[in-house]
Amino acid sequence: MRLLLTSDTHLPKRAKRLPEPLLEEIPRADVVFHAGDWVDTDTLDLLESRSRRLIAVYGNNDGPGLRARLPETAYAELEGLRFAVVHETGPSRGRDARCAARFPDTDVLVFGHSHIPWDTTAPTGLRLLNPGSPTDRRRQPHCTYMTALISGGRLTEVDLHRLPPR
């Protein structure tokens, strides 16, 4: 099962549209995750129309239209792996332990907010993934998104994709 992970698209404030490499990945993915801060409903409509399955949440920059359509936290089980998606997890210091305590029955947590790519595993085995942002790199060297595979009930081939400058 092929996964596409993105977050913090901030359209149309940070960019006019999603980058082409990210758009090209959508039909290849069995499941698309978006960890919030869409800003506009058009991007949600686009991902819903192009994704086989979309698992998504709203973020702190998302207004009433998005909050009416999306949860604050989303859960899904995919090929035996338990996923949770949230926008914000708090400061990086202590994140692994804090999230492991908050999501004890979760194997993989997808989150956003910081625009900083993150891939760690808590001592409990919880895998924490932040794909960064495909449209707003902030102080990061690149805009980014992630892909991953689920194979044999395990998350494999987690790749961070760097996007070319606009």
Backbone bond lengths (Angstrom), bond angles and torsions (degrees), N, CA, C in turn:
res aa  C-N    CA-C-N  psi(-1)  N-CA   C-N-CA  omega(-1)  CA-C   N-CA-C  phi
1 M - - - 1.440 - - 1.528 108.11 -
2 R 1.313 116.33 128.04 1.473 122.16 -177.68 1.524 109.93 -98.35
3 L 1.344 115.89 132.67 1.458 122.56 -179.07 1.527 110.73 -116.46
4 L 1.318 115.47 146.08 1.457 123.54 172.49 1.522 107.12 -122.72
5 L 1.331 117.23 126.52 1.459 122.30 -178.29 1.522 109.66 -118.87
6 T 1.329 116.05 128.91 1.454 121.05 176.46 1.517 109.30 -145.56
7 S 1.315 115.60 167.55 1.460 121.73 179.89 1.517 108.95 -165.32
8 D 1.314 115.84 166.92 1.461 122.12 169.51 1.533 112.81 51.61
9 T 1.321 115.84 52.50 1.462 120.16 179.53 1.528 112.20 -76.43
10 H 1.318 118.81 -30.61 1.468 123.25 171.87 1.530 113.66 48.77
11 L 1.327 117.12 42.62 1.464 119.34 178.99 1.529 110.21 -90.34
12 P 1.284 119.06 142.82 1.470 129.32 -0.64 1.517 113.60 -95.14
13 K 1.314 118.69 18.16 1.471 120.90 -176.40 1.523 113.12 -70.74
14 R 1.321 118.22 -44.04 1.470 121.22 -175.50 1.531 113.03 -95.79
15 A 1.309 116.26 -18.81 1.464 121.70 177.50 1.524 107.40 -160.04
16 K 1.309 115.99 160.96 1.471 120.51 179.78 1.524 111.87 -80.25
17 R 1.335 115.39 -29.07 1.466 120.52 -178.34 1.521 110.20 -156.15
18 L 1.315 115.30 167.09 1.466 120.21 176.62 1.528 109.16 -69.50
19 P 1.321 117.79 144.85 1.468 120.70 178.62 1.531 111.59 -63.07
20 E 1.308 115.18 144.42 1.466 121.55 -176.86 1.535 113.22 -56.85
21 P 1.339 120.62 -43.33 1.469 118.97 178.84 1.537 112.80 -58.03
22 L 1.324 116.89 -36.87 1.466 120.16 177.49 1.524 110.11 -68.68
23 L 1.319 117.28 -44.47 1.469 120.55 178.75 1.527 111.27 -60.17
24 E 1.331 116.96 -36.83 1.466 121.27 179.55 1.518 112.33 -67.59
25 E 1.326 117.96 -26.19 1.463 122.18 179.69 1.537 112.64 -76.39
26 I 1.319 117.89 -26.03 1.473 120.89 -174.02 1.527 112.62 -55.96
27 P 1.335 120.34 -51.16 1.470 118.01 -179.25 1.524 114.18 -69.21
28 R 1.323 117.68 -16.72 1.466 121.21 177.97 1.525 111.82 -79.84
29 A 1.333 116.30 -20.58 1.472 121.14 -174.46 1.520 111.25 -87.63
30 D 1.313 115.26 139.92 1.459 120.88 171.35 1.524 110.23 -77.10
31 V 1.343 115.43 -33.67 1.465 121.49 179.83 1.524 108.31 -138.85
32 V 1.337 115.65 133.86 1.460 122.39 175.15 1.528 107.74 -111.14
33 F 1.332 116.37 130.91 1.461 122.56 175.05 1.526 108.34 -108.48
34 H 1.338 116.12 137.84 1.468 121.07 171.32 1.523 107.04 -132.33
35 A 1.342 115.88 121.14 1.463 121.25 -174.11 1.527 113.46 -96.81
36 G 1.325 117.84 34.38 1.454 121.34 168.55 1.515 116.57 91.70
37 D 1.327 113.63 173.41 1.465 125.32 -170.50 1.528 110.60 62.72
38 W 1.319 113.34 59.45 1.458 122.81 173.37 1.525 109.08 -75.39
39 V 1.321 115.94 -47.37 1.456 129.64 -175.78 1.525 111.94 79.85
40 D 1.339 119.23 -43.00 1.469 120.02 178.68 1.526 111.49 -119.93
41 T 1.314 115.87 151.29 1.470 120.31 178.65 1.524 111.84 -75.92
42 D 1.329 118.24 -20.63 1.466 120.20 179.30 1.528 111.30 -60.66
43 T 1.326 117.32 -37.58 1.468 120.26 179.58 1.522 110.40 -68.41
44 L 1.319 117.00 -39.26 1.469 120.09 174.95 1.519 109.97 -62.04
45 D 1.324 117.69 -45.73 1.474 121.10 178.20 1.529 110.76 -58.16
46 L 1.322 116.76 -43.03 1.459 121.72 -179.85 1.524 111.33 -61.85
47 L 1.331 117.04 -49.57 1.462 119.92 -179.53 1.523 111.78 -66.41
48 E 1.326 117.31 -38.01 1.467 119.14 176.31 1.524 111.48 -62.34
49 S 1.314 117.45 -39.30 1.469 120.61 -176.49 1.522 112.50 -75.02
50 R 1.325 117.55 -27.28 1.467 120.46 -175.73 1.525 114.26 -101.42
51 S 1.319 118.02 -14.78 1.468 121.42 -175.95 1.518 111.25 -91.59
52 R 1.320 115.99 142.37 1.470 119.68 171.53 1.526 109.33 -66.26
53 R 1.330 115.02 -41.92 1.465 121.42 175.86 1.523 107.87 -148.60
54 L 1.320 116.04 131.48 1.456 122.30 179.57 1.522 109.08 -116.80
55 I 1.328 116.21 127.66 1.461 122.51 174.66 1.522 105.39 -118.11
56 A 1.340 117.08 116.50 1.457 119.73 -168.77 1.515 111.96 -149.45
57 V 1.333 114.53 159.34 1.461 122.60 178.75 1.524 108.64 -135.83
58 Y 1.328 115.15 167.35 1.464 119.01 173.20 1.529 109.36 -92.93
59 G 1.334 114.85 159.62 1.455 121.42 177.79 1.515 111.67 -118.83
60 N 1.312 115.80 -178.89 1.465 120.81 -175.48 1.530 113.47 -66.07
61 N 1.324 119.09 -20.59 1.463 122.07 178.51 1.523 113.06 -94.54
62 D 1.315 117.37 4.01 1.461 121.38 -177.16 1.520 110.91 -94.36
63 G 1.328 114.90 130.98 1.454 121.24 -175.71 1.514 113.57 -85.29
64 P 1.330 115.95 -169.58 1.464 122.02 -174.11 1.529 114.56 -58.88
65 G 1.331 117.83 -34.89 1.464 120.20 -179.73 1.516 112.60 -62.55
66 L 1.314 116.69 -42.29 1.467 121.12 178.67 1.525 111.12 -75.68
67 R 1.325 116.28 -38.90 1.468 119.57 -179.93 1.528 111.71 -65.74
68 A 1.313 116.91 -27.00 1.465 120.24 177.38 1.534 111.40 -72.65
69 R 1.328 116.61 -24.11 1.464 120.89 -175.44 1.521 114.28 -102.97
70 L 1.341 117.09 -17.12 1.456 121.03 -173.41 1.521 111.31 -127.73
71 P 1.337 117.27 149.81 1.469 119.75 176.07 1.529 111.23 -83.99
72 E 1.318 115.59 166.90 1.461 120.53 173.68 1.529 110.32 -76.18
73 T 1.331 116.21 -34.04 1.464 123.01 177.30 1.520 107.67 -133.13
74 A 1.322 116.39 136.32 1.468 121.14 177.95 1.524 108.77 -121.80
75 Y 1.331 115.24 146.67 1.465 121.75 179.53 1.521 108.91 -128.65
76 A 1.328 115.94 145.97 1.460 120.80 175.47 1.520 109.03 -156.24
77 E 1.320 115.50 147.36 1.453 120.48 171.54 1.515 107.65 -110.78
78 L 1.328 116.15 124.57 1.457 122.49 -177.74 1.521 108.40 -126.13
79 E 1.314 116.40 115.28 1.465 123.08 179.72 1.528 112.03 47.79
80 G 1.327 115.48 42.43 1.454 121.18 175.98 1.517 115.15 88.80
81 L 1.324 118.38 -8.97 1.462 121.47 177.22 1.527 109.51 -94.96
82 R 1.331 115.52 134.26 1.462 121.45 -179.42 1.533 109.52 -96.63
83 F 1.331 114.93 119.06 1.465 122.21 -178.49 1.519 110.33 -108.03
84 A 1.321 115.45 147.59 1.456 123.13 167.66 1.525 106.70 -130.60
85 V 1.333 115.89 149.05 1.460 121.73 177.87 1.523 107.82 -131.48
86 V 1.330 116.08 129.44 1.465 122.80 174.35 1.526 107.05 -139.83
87 H 1.314 115.53 163.85 1.462 117.60 177.31 1.520 110.93 -85.69
88 E 1.301 116.58 -52.65 1.460 120.87 -169.53 1.528 111.23 -116.36
89 T 1.338 115.80 137.02 1.462 121.01 178.96 1.525 112.94 -122.47
90 G 1.327 117.90 4.55 1.458 120.82 -179.81 1.516 112.12 86.72
91 P 1.338 116.82 -169.70 1.465 121.31 -175.96 1.525 112.57 -61.04
92 S 1.330 115.36 154.57 1.467 119.61 -179.45 1.529 111.23 -65.83
93 R 1.316 116.84 -33.52 1.467 119.72 179.39 1.536 109.28 -66.78
94 G 1.312 115.83 121.69 1.456 121.43 179.70 1.514 114.90 80.62
95 R 1.340 117.55 5.86 1.464 121.20 -176.16 1.526 112.78 -58.51
96 D 1.329 117.30 -46.56 1.463 120.12 -175.96 1.531 111.22 -58.41
97 A 1.308 116.95 -49.83 1.479 120.70 -178.49 1.523 110.95 -67.47
98 R 1.325 117.21 -41.58 1.461 121.21 -179.25 1.538 110.77 -62.48
99 C 1.328 116.31 -44.76 1.469 120.01 -179.06 1.527 111.61 -71.43
100 A 1.322 117.04 -35.78 1.467 119.94 177.05 1.521 110.10 -62.08
101 A 1.335 117.47 -38.68 1.470 120.86 178.12 1.529 111.07 -70.68
102 R 1.329 117.06 -36.93 1.475 121.37 -178.59 1.525 112.44 -74.30
103 F 1.328 116.74 -31.36 1.468 122.11 -176.73 1.534 110.39 -124.67
104 P 1.330 117.38 64.61 1.466 119.77 -174.18 1.527 114.02 -67.74
105 D 1.321 118.01 -24.37 1.466 121.31 -178.38 1.521 111.75 -104.25
106 T 1.328 116.38 32.52 1.460 122.31 -176.62 1.519 109.53 -122.84
107 D 1.329 115.85 140.88 1.461 121.15 176.54 1.523 112.03 -94.28
108 V 1.352 116.37 -36.23 1.468 121.74 -177.00 1.520 108.75 -135.80
109 L 1.328 116.35 128.56 1.456 122.49 175.34 1.521 108.56 -112.55
110 V 1.323 116.02 122.61 1.468 122.64 175.87 1.522 106.63 -103.40
111 F 1.331 116.85 128.15 1.459 120.25 -178.59 1.519 110.29 -143.32
112 G 1.327 115.95 172.29 1.459 121.94 -179.18 1.516 111.44 -138.66
113 H 1.321 115.51 -135.08 1.459 127.42 173.84 1.519 114.31 82.77
114 S 1.304 119.59 -50.76 1.468 121.74 -172.48 1.529 113.38 -80.02
115 H 1.331 117.78 -19.39 1.467 124.20 -172.87 1.526 111.25 66.57
116 I 1.318 116.84 11.48 1.465 122.12 -179.69 1.528 108.89 -105.93
117 P 1.337 117.32 117.20 1.465 118.90 178.17 1.532 110.94 -56.47
118 W 1.340 114.81 142.99 1.471 120.10 -175.24 1.522 107.79 -147.57
119 D 1.309 116.27 134.30 1.464 121.73 175.77 1.521 107.41 -149.32
120 T 1.338 115.12 99.83 1.460 120.36 178.21 1.520 108.88 -136.79
121 T 1.308 114.44 166.92 1.456 120.87 174.90 1.527 107.90 -126.55
122 A 1.330 115.59 123.83 1.462 121.40 178.46 1.532 109.27 -70.55
123 P 1.329 117.70 159.23 1.470 120.70 177.97 1.535 113.09 -55.84
124 T 1.321 117.74 -25.35 1.467 121.09 178.16 1.522 112.86 -76.93
125 G 1.350 116.88 -10.06 1.459 121.32 -177.62 1.520 113.34 101.52
126 L 1.335 118.69 -7.10 1.462 121.58 177.52 1.523 109.46 -64.22
127 R 1.330 116.29 125.39 1.468 121.91 176.39 1.521 107.73 -93.02
128 L 1.323 116.98 126.96 1.462 122.72 179.83 1.517 109.23 -109.98
129 L 1.342 115.85 124.80 1.462 121.31 -177.27 1.524 110.85 -128.80
130 N 1.322 115.68 125.65 1.461 122.00 170.68 1.520 106.15 -121.25
131 P 1.350 117.27 117.89 1.458 119.61 -177.64 1.523 114.88 -77.95
132 G 1.347 118.45 0.50 1.456 120.17 -174.71 1.522 109.59 75.64
133 S 1.304 116.48 -152.19 1.468 121.59 179.78 1.522 110.36 -130.10
134 P 1.338 117.35 135.36 1.465 119.34 177.87 1.529 113.46 -81.78
135 T 1.335 117.10 -6.39 1.464 119.97 -174.21 1.524 114.71 -126.96
136 D 1.335 118.34 -15.92 1.461 121.21 -174.98 1.520 109.44 -141.92
137 R 1.321 116.52 95.76 1.464 120.82 -174.13 1.527 112.65 -77.12
138 R 1.318 116.99 -13.30 1.466 121.17 -175.11 1.521 109.34 49.44
139 R 1.320 118.41 -119.12 1.472 120.43 -178.39 1.534 112.20 -95.66
140 Q 1.316 117.14 10.05 1.463 120.45 178.51 1.534 109.48 -83.37
141 P 1.330 117.65 156.07 1.469 118.92 -179.27 1.527 113.77 -70.30
142 H 1.353 117.50 -23.22 1.464 120.40 -175.74 1.527 110.63 -143.92
143 C 1.309 116.44 154.18 1.463 121.44 163.26 1.525 106.28 -76.13
144 T 1.344 116.56 147.86 1.466 119.18 -171.67 1.530 112.69 -145.84
145 Y 1.325 114.90 164.29 1.461 125.05 166.35 1.520 106.39 -151.40
146 M 1.337 117.50 172.11 1.466 121.48 -179.17 1.525 110.87 -124.96
147 T 1.323 114.43 154.55 1.457 121.92 165.98 1.525 107.04 -128.42
148 A 1.325 115.87 158.20 1.461 121.01 178.08 1.521 108.40 -156.45
149 L 1.311 115.40 165.34 1.456 121.91 175.27 1.522 108.65 -122.51
150 I 1.321 115.36 148.66 1.453 121.03 166.65 1.520 105.70 -110.09
151 S 1.313 115.57 123.37 1.451 121.24 -178.46 1.522 108.52 -141.20
152 G 1.313 116.66 125.12 1.454 120.74 179.03 1.525 113.02 60.62
153 G 1.328 116.52 34.11 1.454 120.70 179.59 1.517 114.47 74.34
154 R 1.341 116.29 14.73 1.468 121.36 179.77 1.518 109.93 -126.31
155 L 1.328 115.23 149.03 1.455 121.41 174.65 1.523 107.64 -84.02
156 T 1.330 116.48 122.82 1.463 121.13 -177.34 1.524 109.61 -131.66
157 E 1.295 114.88 167.00 1.464 122.42 174.40 1.527 112.91 47.63
158 V 1.322 116.46 51.16 1.464 120.91 174.88 1.521 107.09 -77.41
159 D 1.329 116.02 115.07 1.462 120.99 -176.09 1.515 110.58 -121.96
160 L 1.324 115.42 133.28 1.456 122.45 173.04 1.525 107.00 -93.55
161 H 1.327 115.85 124.25 1.464 121.09 -179.14 1.519 109.29 -104.52
162 R 1.316 115.20 124.62 1.463 121.58 176.83 1.517 108.87 -91.29
163 L 1.299 115.99 132.48 1.455 121.27 -179.39 1.522 110.25 -94.80
164 P 1.334 116.71 146.51 1.466 118.73 178.32 1.530 110.26 -67.85
165 P 1.320 116.58 152.79 1.474 118.70 178.18 1.525 110.69 -59.52
166 R 1.325 114.92 148.66 1.474 119.23 178.62 1.499 110.64 -77.98
